Amino acid sequence: MSKATTSVPRIDHFFSAVAARLDRWRDLNRAAQTWAASQAGGDTAGLQAACADALAELLPMEDFQAYPGARLLNAIKDRLAGGDALGTARLVQRVSSALMSRSYRSDAGEWETEDDAASAERVMPTALGETTAKPYFEVLFVTPTPPSRWPMQVQQVRKLRRAQDEFVYEPVFVGTFEDAALGVILNTNLEAVVIYDGFPYASAHDVPLLKSVLASKLSVGADDRAPKDYGLKLAEIVKRYRPELDIYLLSDKKPDAIISDPAAVGLRRVFYEVEEPLELHLSILAGVAERYETPFFNNLKKYAQKPVGTFHALPVARGKSIFKSNWIRDMGEFYGANLFLAESSATTGGLDSLLEPTGNIKKAQDAAARAFGADRVFFVTNGTSTSNKMVHQALLTPGDIVIADRNCHKSHHYGMVLAGAQPYYVEAFPMVAYSMYGAVPVRAVKKALLDLKAAGRLDKVKMVTLTNCTFDGHVYDTRRVMEECLAIKPDLVFLWDEAWFGFARFSPLYRPRTAMGARAALKEAFADPAYLERYLAQEKQFGKNLDPKDKRLLEARLIPDPRKAKLRVYQTNSTHKSMSALRQGSMVLVGDEDYLLHEQAFKEAVFTHASTSPNQQLIASLDIARRQMELEGYELVMQAITLAIEIRRAVNTHPLVSKYFKVLTVEEMVPAEFRQSGLKSYIEDGITWLDAARAFREDEFILDPTRLTLVCGTAGYDGTQFKNLLAAEYEIQLNKTSRNSVLLQTNINNTRSDVANLLKVLVEISKEIEERLKSGGEAAQKAFAARVKSLIEDVPDLPNFSCFHDRFRDQPKGTTLEGDMRTAFYMAYDEEGCEHVRLMSPEIDKRLKSGPPLVSAHFVIPYPPGFPIMVPGQLIKADTIEFMRKLDVKEIHGYDATRGLKLISPAKLGGKAAKAKPAAAKPARRRK
């Protein structure tokens, strides 16, 4: 993350390992070129020493990479030691360029020195000669053999290659437990790990941070260097950190003794140590092939090459109506032939049916379930809005209560309307200074459940639905939320909307906080006898049947009875938002132990919402997105995090840009009460990846590093203005704004060039502001200060949900918040039963004071902030009206400014007034 406090960065500061490695090669290349350029005269000893220092800094990290390998590194060392500046510069330049361009993956010549090229010897023999288009990966071999024998073993592995092999891989050898852990962390090219038992534990590298992490997880002293059978323990650690990797164990133990060990569950195959090496080679290729396989996409490509005659209702299929047209040939020229050759409304020929998949779509969905850690996956081709509504309809019946974040995506609100479920809205912590909300504290969810239990309504509660992560980057402790809720009601269903967070599965930092990651951890915990002991101790303290009046429950960290708790977890993700899928590509991930009891209902929900004419390219892109993330997601997510950290540092430390812009820190985005670790920033001096890992492990909420809230109000721009400026003048796109900020997000598509361009643009805008203020004199400066004050200080309070009108409450005299939103929603269809009142009309103020009540007929959703400030059936209070009157946004869904607020008329309400004054209806607190 931030630079190490020592002058030479340690190799276990790997939060940005890939970028750090390339940066060091750039540094070495610059030093070598400078040395070579100075050969015309003068004392070059200092330049040679600088080159040697740069090489020394990068060498430790190279122990865990196949390229450039020992042969090329030794050649560089020899030329450097011999004073050959030109030869050193030439070889370093070639290696550095090969790393940047990744040409070493396909060009065998990149692995050779000039001496090798001049001789008959081939360092990296391939079946295809000089170059190969085969996908390339690396395999980590953990072995007790001495390092002196590793070059010979590398050659033995290379000789196993065959012309018919689908892939090419290079071996990387390490000899200790800690070095194996480092290799798995640092080498993003890895696809498999081969473990030979009998290696020692401790690394010779200086890795204090890694040692402390491993020591906390293992009962092995960091100073223990004796060879032991650490193989299964290493396999367990690797599988937890990078579950996508295939692991092979070679041991002289009896196979049944290995397989009976619970730690063996992550092994793909066990070999007896003297088995034929070719079998291991073939197994490695087969394991990668399984992840590389894209059943639907592969068959779609085959289908596109068939001479198909089409007599179905899809004229664009095969493209004849396009390419033969006198008027729309340019469409075909733009998109190319394959798009149309691969279009069909048929479900035969290997294409399968999305509504009732039994063939290649089913296989593709099963592969996605494996990749995302779910029991089953459903592809959805019309966005996560539809995914959410499918889950709501499948699991909810009229009258069921759903604990829901009031600020969740509108699809959840509409899903509850369609299902007839009653929302019980819980509030996220407010961030008034930036006109946005955070996430819902677990305390608020527990209080809702306990209040419903006290009211005798707990049996009606079916589901908890929360957004993880939120639009602005707040990530829940998903395990804690589910544990504490199941302690109160053990059969709850959890729907985690992870529309923005699908990529998180492929980072060990994020994974435990995903729905499926937390579900896996709870499944393991529930099977542990120690967990039951913890529960029994809790039972002694609070009793078997938790008393909702016991105030201690809100403060205690509750756990459920593992004998009774059910894990019923659903996760939706907008695959297109964070992975390489086409727009509207989405998935529903299912981890529900009772799914088979609801399978037919789920199918009915799919039939209701899924199109009978799904786009074939969308389905194929979901298949492809899964393949990419399983094979290179670890590297891509690491890269996205690295770029985000670079943006944070660049903006907040630039002497000019930081005068007008700022990326909000963890401390500013997450209140201290939810940051048990005390982490304040990702770029603070002295912060390491270990500090971030602790925050991800301990804090109730953490901030996703890839989501950057850039404050632009201090530059005199509101969020919408600044968004439009970036798009119109600089071709920079983003989609989330607030009153005084915009949201930037890095993803797997971004590069360092994007970061450089963004910073260049911010510098240009900052210079323009400086010049404008200087030339405009005092008047311009006063106007600018007033504008900044209006955006930064004069911000409206955020309204909380009030309550539903008594007409829409099952228990009007009760104190719980749930309401029948469906009835109110359909009342709005009766125009004669509704009325419109202009927002600025004195009638609004009169009715707020003395009635009749103002009851919303519609969802009213201003953008920004993008959450419903009114829902059908809600009793409108003064704080909501005040907020709307202060809004200066143009886009407000559900509100017609020419007619005013649409309300359910008092006559339709039966003369009732809402009497309940729930605690949750208090005005929002201001958080600076």
C-alpha positions, 0 to 999 in steps of 0.5 A, spaced: 500 500 500 504 505 502 511 505 501 515 501 506 518 505 512 525 502 510 529 504 504 528 498 501 521 495 500 520 488 503 517 483 498 511 482 503 509 489 502 505 485 496 498 489 496 501 492 489 505 486 488 505 486 480 505 493 479 511 494 484 515 488 480 514 492 474 516 499 477 522 495 479 524 493 472 523 500 470 528 503 475 533 497 473 532 499 466 533 506 467 539 505 471 542 501 466 540 505 460 543 511 464 550 507 465 550 505 458 549 512 455 555 515 459 560 510 456 563 515 452 567 518 458 568 520 465 567 515 471 562 510 471 563 507 477 557 510 481 552 509 475 554 501 475 553 501 483 546 504 482 545 499 477 547 494 481 543 496 487 537 497 483 538 489 481 539 487 488 532 490 490 528 486 485 532 480 485 528 477 491 521 478 488 524 474 482 525 468 486 517 467 485 516 468 478 518 463 472 520 469 467 526 471 466 528 465 470 535 464 473 539 463 466 537 470 464 538 473 471 545 470 471 546 473 465 545 480 467 549 479 473 555 477 469 554 483 465 554 487 470 559 485 474 564 485 468 562 492 467 559 491 460 554 497 460 551 496 453 550 488 454 547 489 461 542 495 458 540 491 452 539 485 456 535 489 461 531 492 456 529 486 453 527 483 459 523 489 461 519 490 455 517 482 455 514 483 462 511 489 460 508 486 453 507 479 456 511 477 450 514 472 454 508 468 454 508 466 447 515 468 444 520 462 446 526 467 444 524 472 450 527 466 454 534 466 451 540 470 452 544 472 445 549 467 447 543 462 447 540 464 440 547 464 437 547 456 439 543 450 437 540 450 445 533 452 446 532 454 453 524 454 452 523 448 447 515 448 445 512 444 440 510 450 435 517 453 434 519 460 435 512 462 437 506 459 440 498 462 441 497 457 446 495 460 453 500 460 458 501 459 465 505 457 471 505 452 476 508 452 483 512 446 485 514 446 493 519 441 494 524 439 499 530 438 494 536 442 494 536 449 490 542 446 486 537 441 483 532 445 481 534 447 474 535 440 472 528 439 474 525 445 470 528 442 464 525 435 466 518 439 466 519 442 460 521 436 456 514 433 458 510 438 453 507 435 447 504 438 440 497 436 442 497 440 449 492 445 449 496 450 454 504 451 455 506 452 463 513 454 466 515 451 473 517 455 479 520 452 484 520 453 492 523 449 498 519 452 504 512 453 507 513 460 507 516 461 500 510 457 497 505 462 501 509 468 498 509 464 491 501 464 491 501 471 493 506 474 489 505 470 482 499 472 479 500 467 473 499 461 477 494 456 476 496 450 480 501 448 486 504 441 486 506 439 493 512 434 495 512 433 502 518 433 506 520 441 506 522 445 511 517 451 514 521 458 514 523 462 509 530 465 508 527 471 505 526 477 510 518 477 511 516 479 518 509 481 516 508 474 512 511 470 518 506 474 523 500 472 519 502 465 518 504 464 525 497 466 527 494 461 523 499 455 524 501 451 530 508 452 528 514 456 530 517 461 525 524 459 527 522 451 526 526 449 520 526 442 520 523 438 514 516 436 516 510 433 512 507 440 512 503 438 505 496 438 507 497 444 512 500 448 506 494 445 501 489 448 506 492 455 506 493 455 499 485 453 498 483 459 503 487 464 499 486 462 492 481 457 492 481 457 484 488 454 484 488 446 483 493 443 488 496 436 487 500 432 493 505 428 492 507 423 498 509 417 500 504 416 505 498 411 504 493 414 500 487 413 505 491 416 510 491 422 506 484 422 504 481 421 510 484 428 513 479 434 513 485 438 510 485 434 503 478 436 501 482 442 497 486 437 493 485 435 486 489 429 486 494 425 490 500 422 487 504 417 490 511 420 489 514 415 484 508 416 479 509 417 472 511 425 471 507 425 465 500 423 469 502 429 473 503 433 467 496 431 464 493 432 470 495 439 471 493 441 463 486 437 465 485 442 471 486 448 467 482 446 461 476 445 466 476 452 468 478 454 461 472 450 458 466 455 456 460 450 454 455 455 451 460 460 448 464 454 445 458 451 442 455 458 440 462 459 436 461 452 433 453 454 431 456 460 427 460 456 423 454 451 421 450 452 414 444 454 418 437 455 414 433 460 418 425 460 418 424 462 425 422 469 427 429 473 427 431 476 421 438 478 423 440 471 424 445 469 419 446 477 417 443 476 410 438 482 411 443 486 413 449 485 409 445 485 402 441 491 404 442 497 400 441 502 407 444 498 413 450 495 410 454 499 415 451 496 421 454 489 419 460 493 417 461 496 424 459 489 428 462 484 423 459 477 421 460 473 427 455 477 431 449 475 426 452 468 425 451 467 432 444 469 433 438 465 433 432 464 437 432 456 437 434 452 443 437 446 439 444 445 436 447 446 442 444 453 444 440 450 450 434 454 453 435 459 458 428 458 461 429 450 462 437 449 461 439 442 460 445 442 456 450 447 455 447 453 459 446 448 464 453 446 464 456 454 464 451 455 470 454 449 474 461 452 472 459 459 475 457 455 481 464 452 482 467 459 481 463 463 485 462 458 491 455 457 490 451 451 490 447 453 483 447 459 479 442 462 474 444 466 468 440 473 467 440 477 461 436 483 463 440 485 469 440 485 476 434 488 477 430 482 474 435 478 479 432 481 485 425 481 483 426 473 481 429 472 488 423 476 492 418 473 488 420 466 489 421 466 496 416 471 499 408 470 499 403 476 501 404 478 508 411 476 509 415 481 512 422 483 509 427 487 513 430 492 508 435 497 507 431 503 505 436 505 501 436 499 497 436 499 489 429 500 487 428 493 484 427 490 491 422 495 493 418 493 486 420 486 488 416 486 495 410 490 491 410 484 486 410 479 492 406 482 496 411 482 502 411 488 507 418 492 508 420 493 515 425 499 513 432 500 517 436 506 516 443 506 514 448 511 518 447 518 514 453 522 511 449 528 511 456 532 509 456 529 502 448 528 501 449 520 501 448 514 506 452 509 508 450 502 510 445 499 516 449 497 522 447 490 525 445 493 531 439 496 527 437 490 524 437 486 530 433 491 534 428 491 528 428 483 529 427 484 537 422 489 536 418 484 532 419 479 536 416 483 542 410 484 538 409 477 536 410 478 529 417 475 528 414 469 525 412 473 519 419 475 518 422 471 512 428 475 509 433 480 510 436 484 504 442 488 504 446 491 499 453 489 499 457 493 497 453 500 497 454 504 491 459 508 495 463 502 497 461 500 504 462 493 505 458 489 510 461 484 515 456 479 512 458 473 517 457 477 523 450 480 520 448 473 518 450 470 525 447 475 529 440 475 525 440 467 525 441 467 533 434 471 533 431 467 528 434 461 525 431 460 519 431 467 516 433 468 508 438 473 506 438 476 500 445 480 499 445 485 493 452 484 490 451 488 484 457 492 484 461 486 488 461 480 484 469 481 482 470 480 490 470 473 490 477 473 486 480 477 492 482 474 498 482 480 501 474 481 499 472 474 499 470 473 506 465 479 506 461 476 500 455 473 501 458 466 499 464 467 502 461 468 509 456 462 508 462 458 507 465 460 513 459 459 517 458 452 514 465 450 517 464 454 523 457 450 525 460 443 524 466 445 529 464 442 536 467 449 539 462 453 536 457 449 539 460 450 546 461 458 545 453 457 543 452 454 550 456 459 554 451 464 551 445 460 552 447 460 560 448 468 559 442 470 555 437 464 556 435 459 551 429 464 548 432 471 547 428 476 551 427 482 546 426 486 552 433 484 555 437 491 553 444 487 553 442 483 546 443 489 542 450 490 545 452 483 545 455 479 539 450 474 538 451 467 535 446 462 533 445 455 535 449 451 530 444 445 531 438 449 529 440 455 524 439 454 517 444 457 511 439 460 506 443 465 502 442 468 496 447 473 492 445 477 486 451 480 482 451 485 476 456 481 472 457 486 467 458 492 472 465 488 475 467 483 470 467 482 462 460 481 461 456 485 456 451 490 459 445 487 463 449 480 464 447 478 471 447 472 476 443 469 481 447 465 486 444 460 491 447 457 497 440 455 500 440 448 504 432 448 503 432 450 496 429 444 493 423 445 497 422 452 493 425 449 487 418 450 483 417 457 486 424 459 483 422 456 476 416 460 476 419 466 478 424 465 472 418 464 468 415 470 470 421 475 469 426 472 464 425 473 457 423 468 452 428 471 447 434 472 451 440 474 447 445 469 445 451 474 446 449 476 453 449 468 455 456 467 452 459 473 455 457 471 462 460 464 460 466 468 458 466 472 464 466 466 469 472 463 465 476 470 465 475 471 473 477 463 475 483 464 471 486 471 472 481 474 476 486 474 482 491 479 478 485 483 475 482 485 482 489 486 485 491 491 479 484 494 480 486 495 487 493 498 486 490 503 481 485 506 486 490 506 491 495 510 486 489 515 485 488 516 492 495 518 493 496 522 487 490 526 488 490 527 495 498 529 495 498 533 489 500 540 491 495 544 486 490 538 485 489 537 493 487 545 493 480 543 490 479 536 490 480 530 495 478 523 495 475 521 501 479 517 506 476 511 510 476 515 516 471 520 512 467 515 509 466 510 515 465 513 522 469 511 528 464 506 531 464 502 526 472 501 525 474 497 530 481 496 527 482 504 527 484 504 520 483 511 517 486 511 510 489 506 505 495 511 504 497 513 510 505 513 512 507 506 515 500 503 513 501 496 510 497 490 507 497 487 514 493 493 517 488 493 511 487 486 512 486 487 520 480 492 518 477 487 513 477 482 518 475 486 524 471 492 522 463 492 522 464 496 515 470 497 511 471 501 505 472 498 498 478 501 496 476 501 488 470 506 490 473 513 490 469 519 492 472 525 489 469 531 493 468 537 487 464 542 491 471 545 494 472 546 486 465 550 486 462 544 482 456 540 484 456 533 482 452 533 476 456 539 473 463 536 474 460 529 471 458 533 465 464 537 465 468 531 465 464 527 459 463 533 455 470 536 455 475 531 457 471 524 455 472 521 462 465 517 464 462 516 471 455 515 473 454 516 480 454 523 483 452 527 490 451 534 491 458 535 492 462 529 490 462 524 484 464 517 485 470 514 481 471 506 481 477 502 478 475 496 475 479 490 471 478 494 465 482 500 467 490 501 466 495 506 469 494 510 462 487 511 465 490 514 472 495 518 468 489 521 464 485 523 470 490 526 474 492 530 468 485 533 467 484 534 474 491 538 474 488 542 468 481 544 471 485 546 477 490 551 473 483 553 470 480 555 477 487 558 479 487 563 473 480 565 473 480 567 481 487 570 479 484 574 473 477 575 476 480 579 483 476 579 489 469 579 486 471 572 483 474 570 489 468 572 493 463 568 489 467 562 488 467 562 496 460 563 496 459 557 491 463 552 495 460 554 502 453 553 499 455 546 496 460 544 502 456 547 508 449 549 506 447 542 505 440 539 507 439 534 513 437 527 510 430 524 511 429 518 515 423 513 513 417 515 517 412 510 517 406 507 513 400 510 514 395 506 519 391 504 513 397 500 510 399 497 517 396 490 519 396 493 527 395 500 527 396 500 534 403 497 534 409 500 534 413 496 529 414 499 522 412 494 517 407 496 512 402 493 506 406 497 500 403 493 495 395 496 496 398 503 497 402 502 490 395 499 486 391 505 489 395 510 485 392 506 479 386 510 481 387 517 479 380 519 482 382 516 488 389 520 488 390 528 488 396 532 486 399 538 491 405 542 489 411 542 493 411 549 494 404 550 496 402 553 502 397 547 503 403 542 504 405 546 510 398 547 513 397 539 512 403 537 515 401 542 521 393 540 522 392 535 517 389 531 513 395 527 512 400 527 506 401 520 504 405 518 498 402 514 492 408 513 488 416 512 489 419 518 489 427 517 488 431 523 486 438 522 483 442 524 486 442 521 492 438 515 488 434 512 494 427 513 495 425 518 500 418 516 499 414 510 498 407 508 496 403 508 503 408 512 507 406 518 511 410 524 509 413 528 514 416 535 515 423 533 514 422 529 507 418 536 505 424 540 507 429 535 503 425 536 497 425 543 497 432 544 498 434 539 492 437 542 486 437 536 482 433 535 475 432 528 475 426 526 480 423 519 479 416 519 481 415 526 481 412 531 476 414 538 478 408 541 474 403 537 477 406 536 484 406 530 489 402 525 487 398 523 494 393 518 496 386 522 497 384 522 505 377 519 502 381 513 500 385 512 507 378 512 511 379 518 515 385 514 519 391 517 521 398 514 523 399 514 530 405 510 531 411 514 533 417 508 532 424 510 534 426 509 527 423 515 525 427 520 528 430 525 524 437 523 521 443 525 525 448 530 521 455 526 520 460 531 518 
